Amino acid sequence: MYALVDCNNFYVSCERLFRPELNGKAVVVLSNNDGCIISRSAEAKAMGIKMASPYFQVREHVDRGDLHVFSSNYALYGDLSARVMEVLDLVSPQVEVYSIDEAFLNLQGMERMIDLDRYGQEVKAQVFQWTGLPVCVGIAPTKTLAKLANYAAKHFPQSLGVVNLSKPGWRERLLQRTPVEEVWGVGRRSAVKLKIDGIHTAEDLANSDAETMRSRYSVVLERTILELRGVSCIGFEGAPEARQQILCSRTFSSRITRRQPLEEAVREYAVRAAEKLRQDQQVASHMAVSIRTNPNAQFEPRYRNTASVKLPTPTSDSRILIKQAVLLLRTIYKSGYRYMKAGVVLSELQPAGNYQSDMFCEDLQSGKSVSLMQTLDAINQRYPRGVTFAGQGVTQDWAMQRKFLSPRYTSNWQELPKVR
């Protein structure tokens, strides 16, 4: 038995948490560089605003005051997500964090001891009381059905935010009413093909022949069919797997035509990737740097390239990774282009302190290096951007555009809410 807890319109809910006057009003959150809509309130959906719509298409609503818009505030969203997951850890014996705004709870055996509907309501109330964020809860004997139950909890107000598919008849009725494209594991292209084959609802898919669907589509779809029938095929992963690689990449707010600002950007990304590496207590043995122009530009030259290097010994030292990143960039940089994006990738990751160093090379992860990086991280955690490397630049005119950015209410001393 599983429960899926999913925050409602998560990014919008995070923005409303410190702006309660926006409750009941149309609100949207934009993607990087204020490009497209990636989160909508129910009121924005009712206005007909579509997901992934470009900002310029809704600007008229903003100018009239009908719509409130925010840039993506990942510092705020990440912190509030961590708080939600902490609450779930307290109310469930096992939690699997699935994404920034949803998690599976393992309820195996609990159905014999507690009322699952009441439990779902208690989880919903506890998260809201302790974080201020609204959630819905879907309960079912498989993960796919739990996803479907959560979908129902969001779309049917009479459910009061909790749907339990272990109750007799509930699963059958929901499968009949759910379009096949809403089933977890069914992609857009697969949904189109399924409808051509006469499969329009989740019930149609559950009643199809699993082996035939495996041969015609994939083993993933076969597994989905079995899950819809109540056969659990997707296991519970309580502890998150260690990352296999770390990517830090951004689209620039404006095109870069000179090497210096491009080097600043690559240094910035190398520092951010190194910080993530140390947070995970890992070291990297391989680095890659990529740059590219706009692939859709029709009237200007296009170029993209990647360079990589095997590090002499594993490391998480920002200084070493910055140096390697700049050297890689200089091997692929070409003048005369308008660069749109750059990225740094760290791979071949392994636990810090648990690797075999090369006896013929200097160990890049020395004791002094570790101590210095720990001190640097401690300062920057208490004072965001407290210490930076000179090569990261000061103005960073190329940095991501976020005109509508809200304060980092929960993670920056200078941006804490003020009560008057």
Wavefront OBJ file of the C-alpha trace (Angstrom):
o trace
v 0.000 0.000 0.000
v 1.366 3.398 -1.043
v 0.397 7.028 -0.619
v 1.508 9.729 -3.030
v 1.653 13.190 -1.450
v 1.813 15.958 -4.047
v 1.894 19.703 -3.407
v -0.785 21.684 -5.228
v 0.603 24.076 -7.856
v 3.828 23.973 -5.858
v 5.714 26.999 -7.204
v 2.598 29.173 -7.053
v 1.813 27.943 -3.532
v 5.348 28.863 -2.412
v 4.907 32.406 -3.740
v 1.489 32.781 -2.110
v 2.793 31.596 1.245
v 4.374 34.988 1.926
v 1.870 36.948 -0.170
v -1.507 35.828 1.253
v -3.264 38.682 -0.543
v -2.763 36.648 -3.733
v -4.945 33.777 -2.496
v -7.904 33.474 -4.853
v -6.147 35.462 -7.578
v -4.574 34.306 -10.837
v -0.831 33.650 -10.379
v 1.797 32.095 -12.656
v 5.511 31.305 -12.322
v 7.894 31.591 -15.277
v 10.767 29.397 -16.419
v 14.425 30.424 -16.692
v 14.953 33.855 -18.251
v 11.248 34.540 -17.725
v 10.460 32.539 -20.819
v 7.416 30.299 -20.395
v 4.794 29.496 -17.773
v 5.713 26.451 -15.673
v 3.216 26.743 -12.791
v -0.350 28.090 -12.698
v -2.897 28.690 -9.994
v -6.409 27.320 -10.445
v -7.582 30.855 -11.217
v -4.988 31.192 -14.000
v -6.108 27.868 -15.460
v -9.724 29.102 -15.395
v -8.622 32.125 -17.458
v -7.511 29.717 -20.179
v -3.784 30.251 -19.638
v -1.939 27.173 -20.884
v 1.149 25.528 -19.447
v 4.352 26.421 -21.368
v 2.747 29.552 -22.861
v 5.358 32.269 -23.551
v 5.231 35.208 -21.189
v 4.547 37.733 -23.955
v 1.233 36.001 -24.675
v -0.099 36.776 -21.183
v 1.535 40.185 -20.723
v -1.777 41.908 -21.491
v -3.371 40.209 -18.470
v -0.446 41.343 -16.302
v -0.720 44.943 -17.513
v -4.440 44.955 -16.680
v -3.764 43.574 -13.203
v -5.689 40.357 -13.872
v -2.598 38.167 -13.526
v 0.321 38.166 -11.079
v 3.625 36.810 -12.376
v 6.816 35.599 -10.662
v 10.243 34.506 -11.860
v 11.423 31.078 -10.695
v 12.817 31.365 -7.161
v 14.624 28.031 -6.816
v 16.216 28.920 -3.476
v 12.751 29.414 -1.964
v 11.215 26.351 -3.626
v 14.089 24.076 -2.649
v 13.976 25.130 0.999
v 10.197 24.728 1.280
v 10.393 21.365 -0.459
v 12.906 20.174 2.148
v 10.527 21.285 4.906
v 7.636 19.328 3.372
v 9.782 16.208 3.135
v 10.834 16.594 6.787
v 7.182 16.620 7.822
v 6.502 13.492 5.754
v 9.473 11.760 7.419
v 7.768 12.326 10.766
v 4.364 10.948 9.748
v 5.470 7.903 7.717
v 7.876 5.029 8.429
v 9.372 5.252 4.918
v 9.476 8.138 2.423
v 10.678 8.106 -1.174
v 11.204 11.628 -2.514
v 10.054 11.459 -6.126
v 10.460 15.108 -7.153
v 10.699 18.579 -5.635
v 6.975 18.597 -4.841
v 5.926 14.970 -4.399
v 6.865 11.864 -2.441
v 5.679 8.288 -1.997
v 4.938 6.956 1.483
v 5.235 3.231 2.165
v 2.087 2.183 4.073
v 2.621 -1.560 3.916
v 0.720 -3.232 6.752
v -0.742 0.028 8.049
v -4.132 -0.644 6.435
v -4.734 -3.319 9.092
v -4.101 -0.886 11.947
v -5.448 2.509 10.896
v -8.148 4.104 8.779
v -6.296 5.114 5.608
v -8.765 7.891 4.716
v -8.294 9.495 8.108
v -4.539 9.032 7.849
v -4.518 10.814 4.476
v -6.455 13.733 5.943
v -4.072 13.896 8.914
v -1.031 13.981 6.603
v -2.659 16.721 4.521
v -3.493 18.771 7.631
v -0.035 18.283 9.195
v 1.845 19.442 6.106
v -0.384 22.499 5.786
v -0.116 23.393 9.484
v 3.676 23.118 9.606
v 4.596 24.507 6.167
v 1.539 26.421 4.943
v 1.527 24.472 1.671
v -1.580 22.612 0.431
v -1.182 18.993 -0.688
v -3.346 16.180 -2.025
v -2.967 12.515 -1.083
v -3.601 9.467 -3.263
v -3.647 6.027 -1.620
v -3.538 2.724 -3.530
v -1.897 -0.740 -3.635
v 0.548 0.255 -6.427
v 2.534 3.387 -7.251
v 0.780 3.878 -10.603
v -2.625 3.668 -8.932
v -1.436 6.019 -6.165
v -0.516 8.529 -8.879
v -3.964 8.074 -10.381
v -5.601 8.503 -6.977
v -3.693 11.753 -6.465
v -4.887 12.943 -9.882
v -8.460 12.289 -8.728
v -7.862 14.047 -5.396
v -6.811 17.191 -7.277
v -9.612 17.146 -9.850
v -12.623 16.124 -7.739
v -13.335 18.671 -4.968
v -15.751 16.293 -3.231
v -12.766 14.092 -2.331
v -11.492 16.829 0.062
v -7.975 16.241 -1.231
v -7.684 12.525 -0.358
v -8.628 9.522 -2.533
v -8.204 5.945 -1.314
v -8.437 3.358 -4.119
v -8.287 0.401 -1.740
v -11.988 0.892 -1.040
v -14.306 -1.414 -3.033
v -15.384 -0.044 -6.407
v -13.314 3.131 -6.305
v -10.531 1.899 -8.563
v -12.943 0.629 -11.221
v -14.889 3.901 -11.333
v -11.737 6.009 -11.541
v -10.240 3.912 -14.354
v -13.431 4.380 -16.346
v -13.325 8.170 -15.987
v -9.595 8.780 -16.518
v -8.193 9.517 -20.020
v -5.329 7.202 -20.929
v -2.905 10.136 -21.299
v -3.268 10.872 -17.570
v -1.812 7.476 -16.594
v 1.703 7.595 -15.130
v 4.057 5.925 -17.623
v 2.046 6.803 -20.751
v 3.787 9.469 -22.822
v 2.162 11.800 -25.326
v 3.241 9.825 -28.362
v 2.175 6.548 -26.787
v -1.224 8.054 -25.933
v -1.803 8.977 -29.584
v -0.925 5.446 -30.728
v -3.056 3.894 -28.008
v -6.087 5.898 -29.071
v -5.578 4.745 -32.649
v -5.667 1.203 -31.252
v -8.961 1.983 -29.523
v -7.578 2.516 -26.029
v -8.996 5.795 -24.728
v -9.272 5.350 -20.963
v -7.235 3.901 -18.122
v -9.804 1.090 -17.954
v -9.195 0.233 -21.617
v -5.479 0.037 -20.918
v -5.908 -2.086 -17.782
v -8.094 -4.561 -19.708
v -5.700 -4.879 -22.664
v -3.454 -7.925 -23.108
v -0.202 -7.138 -21.276
v 2.036 -9.399 -23.367
v 0.673 -8.053 -26.652
v 1.163 -4.476 -25.478
v 4.717 -5.307 -24.459
v 5.554 -6.544 -27.958
v 3.820 -3.599 -29.655
v 5.010 -0.859 -27.301
v 7.450 -1.607 -24.457
v 8.052 -3.461 -21.228
v 7.298 -0.182 -19.421
v 3.743 -0.182 -20.727
v 3.319 -3.834 -19.761
v 4.392 -2.925 -16.232
v 1.930 -0.016 -16.215
v -0.924 -2.338 -17.192
v -0.108 -4.730 -14.364
v 0.107 -1.839 -11.899
v -3.339 -0.625 -13.001
v -4.640 -4.112 -12.191
v -3.249 -3.841 -8.669
v -0.061 -5.870 -9.197
v 2.853 -3.951 -7.709
v 5.793 -3.919 -10.152
v 7.612 -0.734 -9.108
v 9.524 -1.167 -5.881
v 9.957 1.321 -3.068
v 13.244 3.206 -2.947
v 13.590 4.676 0.520
v 17.117 6.056 0.207
v 17.877 8.150 -2.897
v 20.580 6.760 -5.157
v 23.843 8.655 -5.359
v 24.050 10.959 -8.358
v 25.949 9.657 -11.356
v 26.770 13.122 -12.655
v 26.239 16.799 -11.857
v 25.227 19.278 -14.539
v 25.191 23.053 -14.181
v 23.962 24.780 -17.328
v 22.104 28.004 -18.050
v 20.774 29.976 -21.006
v 22.208 33.486 -20.934
v 19.937 36.512 -20.515
v 21.565 37.975 -23.647
v 23.891 36.571 -26.294
v 27.614 36.539 -25.459
v 30.059 37.540 -28.203
v 33.326 37.797 -26.210
v 35.432 35.192 -24.443
v 35.769 36.999 -21.095
v 32.067 36.916 -20.066
v 31.863 33.357 -21.373
v 34.750 32.404 -19.081
v 32.983 34.130 -16.178
v 29.886 32.030 -16.817
v 31.852 28.784 -17.006
v 33.677 29.630 -13.762
v 30.321 30.306 -12.078
v 28.929 26.966 -13.251
v 32.048 25.102 -12.146
v 31.713 26.618 -8.657
v 28.016 25.684 -8.427
v 28.724 22.132 -9.606
v 31.543 21.794 -7.056
v 29.231 22.954 -4.257
v 26.684 20.276 -5.189
v 29.489 17.739 -5.289
v 30.559 18.589 -1.743
v 26.957 18.596 -0.503
v 26.732 14.983 -1.653
v 30.142 14.230 -0.088
v 31.470 13.081 -3.438
v 34.440 13.754 -5.691
v 34.616 13.816 -9.495
v 37.144 12.249 -11.846
v 35.863 13.672 -15.130
v 34.799 17.105 -16.346
v 33.191 18.367 -19.553
v 32.439 21.908 -20.762
v 29.993 22.712 -23.551
v 29.015 25.892 -25.399
v 26.488 26.558 -28.119
v 24.752 29.236 -30.130
v 21.029 29.351 -30.826
v 20.264 26.147 -32.786
v 17.149 27.777 -34.284
v 18.849 30.926 -35.559
v 18.328 31.105 -39.321
v 20.272 34.217 -40.174
v 23.427 33.878 -38.084
v 26.206 31.265 -37.908
v 25.563 28.294 -35.613
v 28.154 26.449 -33.560
v 28.280 23.994 -30.684
v 31.118 22.021 -29.165
v 32.149 20.078 -26.069
v 35.538 19.390 -24.508
v 36.284 17.001 -21.652
v 39.175 15.900 -19.480
v 40.039 13.074 -17.120
v 41.252 14.625 -13.867
v 44.593 13.337 -12.518
v 42.911 12.373 -9.233
v 39.313 12.803 -8.000
v 38.502 16.164 -6.416
v 35.738 18.535 -5.304
v 38.007 21.570 -4.947
v 36.386 24.576 -6.667
v 39.769 26.115 -7.505
v 40.946 23.069 -9.445
v 37.629 22.605 -11.228
v 37.527 26.296 -12.224
v 41.004 26.056 -13.732
v 40.164 22.909 -15.693
v 36.863 24.378 -16.905
v 38.535 27.495 -18.314
v 41.241 25.433 -20.025
v 38.555 23.282 -21.659
v 36.580 26.336 -22.765
v 39.624 27.875 -24.446
v 40.102 24.765 -26.572
v 36.614 25.023 -28.098
v 35.903 28.771 -28.069
v 35.647 30.471 -31.450
v 35.174 34.185 -32.015
v 32.523 35.556 -34.338
v 29.599 33.698 -32.754
v 26.700 34.772 -30.534
v 26.739 32.239 -27.712
v 23.415 31.336 -26.108
v 24.308 28.714 -23.506
v 27.187 27.036 -21.670
v 27.402 24.151 -19.259
v 29.712 22.204 -16.966
v 29.288 18.478 -16.284
v 31.068 16.531 -13.533
v 30.973 12.751 -13.863
v 32.624 9.543 -12.678
v 31.536 10.461 -9.171
v 32.503 8.491 -6.076
v 32.334 8.976 -2.313
v 34.876 11.425 -0.927
v 37.639 9.686 1.008
v 36.822 6.317 -0.556
v 38.871 6.269 -3.727
v 42.231 4.968 -4.879
v 44.642 7.821 -5.601
v 47.377 7.636 -8.243
v 50.767 7.181 -6.603
v 52.428 9.098 -9.460
v 50.123 12.180 -9.225
v 49.548 14.763 -6.541
v 46.340 14.077 -4.633
v 44.007 16.960 -5.511
v 41.822 16.173 -2.491
v 44.382 16.978 0.213
v 43.539 17.781 3.805
v 44.173 21.507 3.279
v 41.913 21.500 0.230
v 39.064 19.835 2.136
v 39.393 22.245 5.081
v 39.425 25.300 2.822
v 36.331 24.166 0.904
v 34.486 23.372 4.139
v 35.226 26.871 5.433
v 34.123 28.418 2.147
v 30.835 26.492 2.175
v 30.155 27.400 5.799
v 30.568 31.107 5.060
v 28.396 30.991 1.938
v 25.665 29.031 3.692
v 25.391 31.699 6.356
v 25.992 34.655 4.051
v 24.803 33.842 0.502
v 27.401 34.906 -2.056
v 29.608 35.865 0.882
v 32.826 34.648 -0.753
v 33.259 34.281 -4.508
v 36.201 33.749 -6.814
v 37.328 36.846 -8.698
v 36.951 35.119 -12.058
v 33.202 34.652 -11.536
v 32.685 38.318 -12.355
v 30.943 41.098 -10.467
v 28.079 42.371 -12.616
v 27.396 39.065 -14.396
v 25.356 40.778 -17.117
v 24.996 37.384 -18.812
v 23.237 35.867 -15.772
v 19.741 34.473 -16.011
v 17.049 37.128 -16.364
v 14.541 37.168 -13.488
v 12.674 40.457 -13.508
v 9.864 39.227 -11.250
v 11.951 37.448 -8.621
v 10.488 37.320 -5.116
v 12.675 37.437 -1.963
v 14.334 34.295 -0.608
v 12.127 34.534 2.450
v 13.445 31.445 4.245
v 17.135 31.252 3.351
v 18.596 34.776 3.230
v 18.907 37.014 6.291
v 18.600 40.190 4.205
v 15.357 38.992 2.600
v 13.438 37.733 5.630
v 9.774 38.865 5.792
v 9.279 42.032 7.806
v 6.318 42.457 10.171
v 5.170 46.004 10.811
l 1 2 3 4 5 6 7 8 9 10 11 12 13 14 15 16 17 18 19 20 21 22 23 24 25 26 27 28 29 30 31 32 33 34 35 36 37 38 39 40 41 42 43 44 45 46 47 48 49 50 51 52 53 54 55 56 57 58 59 60 61 62 63 64 65 66 67 68 69 70 71 72 73 74 75 76 77 78 79 80 81 82 83 84 85 86 87 88 89 90 91 92 93 94 95 96 97 98 99 100 101 102 103 104 105 106 107 108 109 110 111 112 113 114 115 116 117 118 119 120 121 122 123 124 125 126 127 128 129 130 131 132 133 134 135 136 137 138 139 140 141 142 143 144 145 146 147 148 149 150 151 152 153 154 155 156 157 158 159 160 161 162 163 164 165 166 167 168 169 170 171 172 173 174 175 176 177 178 179 180 181 182 183 184 185 186 187 188 189 190 191 192 193 194 195 196 197 198 199 200 201 202 203 204 205 206 207 208 209 210 211 212 213 214 215 216 217 218 219 220 221 222 223 224 225 226 227 228 229 230 231 232 233 234 235 236 237 238 239 240 241 242 243 244 245 246 247 248 249 250 251 252 253 254 255 256 257 258 259 260 261 262 263 264 265 266 267 268 269 270 271 272 273 274 275 276 277 278 279 280 281 282 283 284 285 286 287 288 289 290 291 292 293 294 295 296 297 298 299 300 301 302 303 304 305 306 307 308 309 310 311 312 313 314 315 316 317 318 319 320 321 322 323 324 325 326 327 328 329 330 331 332 333 334 335 336 337 338 339 340 341 342 343 344 345 346 347 348 349 350 351 352 353 354 355 356 357 358 359 360 361 362 363 364 365 366 367 368 369 370 371 372 373 374 375 376 377 378 379 380 381 382 383 384 385 386 387 388 389 390 391 392 393 394 395 396 397 398 399 400 401 402 403 404 405 406 407 408 409 410 411 412 413 414 415 416 417 418 419 420
